[in-house]
């Protein structure tokens, strides 16, 4: 039996005016916190709606828990909890009363309400009307509702959207506990790599409906190789000298960029340049962040 909780094959959703999702293939393992990344409008929510059976794909297939979603939709959805966009609630009712209304539909034991309120740390606020909750508390209540049916898979669409730093931290720490403490696989979408990299172990990056990258967060980090930047008096002549040593070097904006090399090699290169009567104005290490890699993939203008 496959260990993939979610597996899609060339999943596509086409409308007359655009391809919202185009041949997306996802592989999410049991126990993953999978960060589904991309700018707003990239196709994340459309993909999630297809995974939840809310809209039908134009092409492709979806397997969840090893089952075909088209053939076994109800049995699959019983094991999924989801929060898509903003949580629904009755503002005049308390947190407990909101969960009780949902519990009756799901037909789970009453004790489950206290359990999920404890998981999201809302026990002390259980009797308060929800209309008085902060955005972060409302979002945690939405996650409590998603957990009420004891899901094996939790799908969260932009769960930190609109939250202040404290609310973001609360939701992030809650998500990080799901696989280890509750045995729940998590798919969390976001347009913020800085958020996802603090909780996800695997990421998929989507732009204009197409997947650009899917791998571990560690392998994404490997793309952040640093470079050595040298500012000197005659860049073109200096480039030829450095290239003669076997180092890969580029001339960029009047400075030389070398692929990362050992410190001893840096000293050797600088010594050669000085012997060739170059004035060395600056030698520095340039590091690329994960955010740089992400913006490079999706395009800086579309990052938000």
C-alpha positions in Angstrom: 0.0 0.0 0.0 1.2 3.5 -0.9 2.5 5.8 1.9 1.2 8.8 0.0 -1.8 10.5 1.8 -2.4 12.7 -1.3 -1.3 11.9 -4.8 -2.5 13.8 -7.9 -1.7 13.0 -11.5 -1.7 15.9 -14.0 -4.5 17.6 -12.1 -6.0 20.5 -14.2 -8.9 22.9 -13.9 -9.5 25.0 -17.1 -12.0 27.8 -17.5 -12.8 29.5 -20.8 -10.6 32.5 -20.0 -7.7 30.8 -18.2 -6.0 27.6 -16.9 -6.4 28.0 -13.2 -4.5 24.7 -12.5 -2.5 23.0 -15.2 -1.1 19.4 -14.9 -0.3 19.6 -11.2 1.1 16.4 -9.7 1.4 16.4 -5.9 2.8 13.7 -3.6 2.3 14.2 0.1 3.5 11.5 2.5 1.9 10.4 5.8 3.2 12.6 8.6 4.2 15.5 6.3 3.6 19.1 7.0 3.4 20.1 3.3 3.7 23.7 2.5 1.8 24.6 -0.7 3.4 27.9 -1.8 2.7 30.4 -4.5 1.6 34.0 -5.0 -2.1 34.9 -4.7 -4.0 33.7 -7.8 -1.4 31.0 -8.5 -3.9 28.1 -8.2 -3.5 27.0 -4.6 -7.2 27.4 -3.5 -8.5 25.9 -6.8 -6.3 22.9 -6.2 -7.5 22.6 -2.6 -11.1 22.8 -3.7 -10.5 19.9 -6.1 -8.9 17.9 -3.3 -12.0 18.5 -1.2 -14.4 17.5 -3.9 -15.9 21.0 -4.0 -15.2 21.4 -7.7 -14.5 18.8 -10.4 -11.1 18.7 -12.3 -11.1 19.3 -16.0 -8.4 16.6 -16.3 -6.3 14.4 -14.2 -6.9 12.3 -11.1 -6.8 12.5 -7.3 -6.0 9.7 -4.9 -6.3 10.3 -1.1 -5.5 7.6 1.4 -4.8 5.4 -1.7 -8.4 5.7 -2.9 -9.8 7.4 -6.0 -11.7 10.5 -4.9 -14.2 10.2 -7.7 -15.2 6.7 -6.6 -14.9 6.9 -2.8 -15.6 10.6 -2.1 -17.7 10.2 1.1 -15.4 7.7 2.8 -12.4 9.9 2.0 -13.9 13.2 3.1 -14.9 11.6 6.5 -11.2 11.5 7.3 -10.3 15.0 6.2 -10.6 18.2 8.2 -10.3 21.5 6.4 -10.3 25.3 6.8 -10.6 27.1 3.4 -10.2 30.8 3.6 -12.0 32.2 6.7 -13.8 30.0 9.3 -17.6 30.0 9.5 -19.2 30.6 12.9 -22.2 32.0 14.6 -21.0 35.2 16.3 -23.7 35.3 19.0 -22.9 31.7 20.1 -20.0 30.6 22.2 -17.1 28.5 21.0 -18.6 25.5 22.7 -22.0 26.1 21.1 -20.5 26.5 17.6 -18.7 23.2 18.0 -21.8 21.5 19.4 -23.8 22.5 16.2 -21.1 20.9 14.1 -20.7 17.9 16.4 -24.4 16.9 15.8 -23.8 16.9 12.1 -20.6 14.8 12.3 -22.2 12.6 15.0 -19.1 12.4 17.2 -19.0 12.1 21.0 -19.6 15.3 23.1 -16.2 14.7 24.8 -14.6 15.5 21.5 -15.5 19.2 21.9 -13.4 19.6 25.0 -10.6 17.6 23.4 -10.3 20.0 20.4 -10.7 23.1 22.5 -7.8 21.8 24.5 -5.7 21.2 21.4 -6.2 24.8 20.2 -5.9 26.2 23.7 -9.4 27.7 23.9 -10.7 25.9 27.0 -10.8 29.1 29.0 -12.7 30.9 26.3 -15.2 28.1 25.6 -18.3 30.0 27.0 -17.5 33.4 25.4 -19.5 34.6 22.4 -17.3 34.2 19.3 -18.0 37.7 18.0 -15.7 39.0 20.8 -12.8 36.7 19.7 -9.6 38.1 18.2 -8.8 37.0 14.6 -6.2 34.5 15.9 -8.8 33.0 18.3 -11.3 32.7 15.5 -8.7 31.0 13.3 -7.9 28.6 16.1 -11.6 27.9 16.5 -11.8 27.2 12.8 -9.0 24.6 13.2 -10.8 23.1 16.2 -13.9 22.7 14.0 -11.7 21.0 11.3 -10.3 18.6 14.0 -13.7 17.7 15.5 -14.2 14.6 13.3 -10.8 13.1 14.2 -9.3 13.6 10.7 -6.2 11.9 9.5 -5.5 14.8 7.1 -5.9 18.5 7.8 -6.1 20.9 4.8 -5.6 24.6 5.7 -5.8 27.4 3.1 -3.8 30.5 4.1 -4.5 29.9 7.9 -2.4 32.9 9.0 -3.8 35.4 6.5 -4.6 38.7 8.2 -3.3 37.7 11.6 -0.9 39.8 13.7 2.5 38.4 14.7 1.1 36.8 17.9 -1.7 35.2 16.0 0.6 33.9 13.4 2.9 32.3 16.1 -0.1 30.7 17.8 -1.4 29.1 14.5 2.1 28.1 13.4 2.9 26.3 16.7 -0.4 24.6 16.6 0.2 23.2 13.1 3.7 22.0 14.0 2.2 19.7 16.7 -0.2 17.9 14.4 1.9 15.1 13.0 3.8 14.2 16.2 1.2 14.7 18.9 -2.0 13.8 16.9 -0.9 11.7 14.0 -2.3 14.1 11.5 -0.8 14.9 8.0 -1.1 18.6 7.1 -1.4 20.4 3.8 -1.0 24.2 4.5 -1.1 26.7 1.7 0.5 30.2 1.9 2.0 32.9 -0.2 4.7 33.5 2.5 7.8 31.3 2.4 9.0 32.8 5.6 6.0 31.3 7.4 6.0 27.9 5.7 9.8 27.2 6.1 9.3 27.4 9.9 6.8 24.5 10.0 6.9 22.5 6.8 9.2 19.6 6.0 8.2 19.4 2.3 7.1 22.2 -0.1 5.4 22.5 -3.4 5.7 25.8 -5.3 3.0 26.8 -7.9 2.8 29.7 -10.3 0.2 30.5 -12.9 -1.4 27.1 -12.2 1.8 25.0 -12.8 4.1 23.3 -10.4 7.6 24.7 -10.4 9.2 22.7 -7.5 8.3 19.9 -5.1 10.8 18.5 -2.7 12.0 18.7 0.9 12.6 22.1 2.5 16.2 20.9 3.1 16.7 20.4 -0.7 15.2 23.9 -1.3 17.8 25.3 1.2 20.6 23.6 -0.8 19.8 26.1 -3.6 20.9 29.0 -1.4 24.6 28.6 -2.2 26.6 31.7 -1.3 29.0 33.6 -3.6 32.2 35.6 -3.1 32.0 39.2 -4.4 35.1 41.1 -5.2 35.2 44.8 -6.0 38.5 45.8 -7.6 40.2 48.4 -9.9 40.0 46.5 -13.3 37.2 43.9 -13.2 37.7 42.5 -16.7 41.4 41.9 -16.3 40.7 40.5 -12.8 38.1 38.1 -14.2 40.7 36.7 -16.7 43.2 36.2 -13.8 40.7 34.4 -11.6 39.4 32.2 -14.5 42.9 31.0 -15.1 42.9 29.4 -11.6 39.9 27.2 -12.6 37.4 29.2 -10.5 34.0 30.0 -12.0 33.7 33.8 -12.1 31.2 36.2 -13.5 31.4 40.0 -14.1 28.3 41.6 -12.6 27.6 45.3 -12.1 31.3 46.2 -12.1 32.2 43.5 -9.5 33.3 39.8 -9.8 31.2 37.0 -8.5 32.8 33.7 -7.7 31.0 30.5 -6.7 31.6 29.7 -3.0 35.2 28.5 -2.5 37.3 27.6 0.6 38.8 30.5 2.5 42.3 29.4 1.6 41.3 29.6 -2.1 39.9 33.1 -1.5 43.3 34.2 0.0 45.1 32.7 -3.0 42.8 34.6 -5.5 43.3 37.9 -3.6 47.1 37.4 -3.5 47.2 36.9 -7.3 45.1 40.0 -7.9 47.4 42.1 -5.6 50.5 40.7 -7.4 48.9 41.8 -10.7 48.8 45.3 -9.2 45.0 45.4 -8.7 43.5 47.6 -6.0 41.1 45.5 -4.0 38.2 47.6 -2.6 36.0 44.9 -1.1 35.8 41.1 -0.6 32.5 39.8 0.8 30.3 36.8 1.0 26.9 37.1 -0.6 24.3 34.7 0.7 21.0 34.0 -1.0 18.0 33.4 1.3 15.2 31.0 0.7 13.1 34.1 0.1 15.4 35.0 -2.8 15.0 31.6 -4.3 11.2 31.7 -3.9 11.0 35.2 -5.5 13.3 34.1 -8.3 10.9 31.2 -9.0 7.6 33.0 -8.8 8.7 36.5 -10.0 9.2 39.4 -7.6 6.3 41.3 -9.0 3.9 38.4 -8.2 5.1 37.6 -4.8 2.2 39.0 -2.9 
